[in-house]
Amino acid sequence: MNGRFFVPSKYIEFKNRDEAIDFDTKMKESQAEIVELLRKE
C-alpha cells in the first residue's frame, strides 16, 4: 500500500445540505403525509 490512502475530502468539496432544512417543519410535513397515507389505506 505504500502508505497512500484515498481521502475523498481531499478531492471532493463537502457541502452540508442539511443546514438549510427546518427540521421541525419537515417533520410535521412528513407526519401529515404518513397520516394521509394511512387514512387512504
Secondary structure as GFF3:
##gff-version 3
##sequence-region A 1 41
A	DSSP	alpha_helix	8	11	.	.	.	ID=ss1
A	DSSP	three_ten_helix	17	20	.	.	.	ID=ss2
A	DSSP	alpha_helix	23	40	.	.	.	ID=ss3
###
